[in-house]
């Protein structure tokens, strides 16, 4: 898939030209739950854009203070369809999406206004989250794929939200937890309609080889090698135990920076809407150091990770970010 328009500004490349590692934030929704928020709602974290915007901004700020170079907005499950089910019209839904980006920007501005936070730091970025079609269904489909809709329907679903987020003031889009190559290609096609905007493309994977729908991960990331608006590729909300294998399969198939932000290792039960099992026994930051050595250049956490995990990644990154092999 080739984009022949002039290259848009690439905030990831600009950052990595000055630093060897871009630290992403950790979980938003499960961190809000850990702090007492009730997210038992199809809108998930997007519910708090309406009910508790202050709580969202506080989590963003805590991640910046912990060492994150990126805040990912509370728009993963913020869709026109989802808001419509709550009686919110299209204009209201668009305003809530813009408000979610504004919350992350406000947290970033508050953090950056303190000169002491600028020591050994670059100004953080804001990535507007674009969740998959399956997130709107609120039934765990982002961990299965195989949507019973056409490619055209997927593009039509993603277009209105991308239109809003591309003009929201975010530095880039985070197309994340994408279970299939088909949906990733639909997202990339819509992105071309907004040539000034860039995005990272992050897949959800069921094991160390394949996406949740079943495509080989190396084949997936290779599809975007020549797409100038895709500025990073990788995986998220995937068990940490699979990340090393996935990196090995991706790193020789793309010229894009590789990103990984796995979950804690617990398994999501979509029927019960609960996380089951135990987190990975190896400390998250220790695993992150290995992923860096294996080629990842954007590293953070997804569901059930915390500001403490990000702070621990920042600690080894500050001490001396080790050279890649």
PyMOL commands that set and color helices and strands:
alter all, ss='L'
color gray80, all
select helices_A, chain A and resi 11-16+29-34+44-51+53-66+80-84+90-113+115-118+133-137+141-143+151-166+181-191+217-222+240-250+284-293+307-320
alter helices_A, ss='H'
color red, helices_A
select strands_A, chain A and resi 22-23+70-72+125-130+172-178+199-203+230-236+258-261+267-269+274-276+296-299
alter strands_A, ss='S'
color yellow, strands_A
deselect
rebuild
show_as cartoon
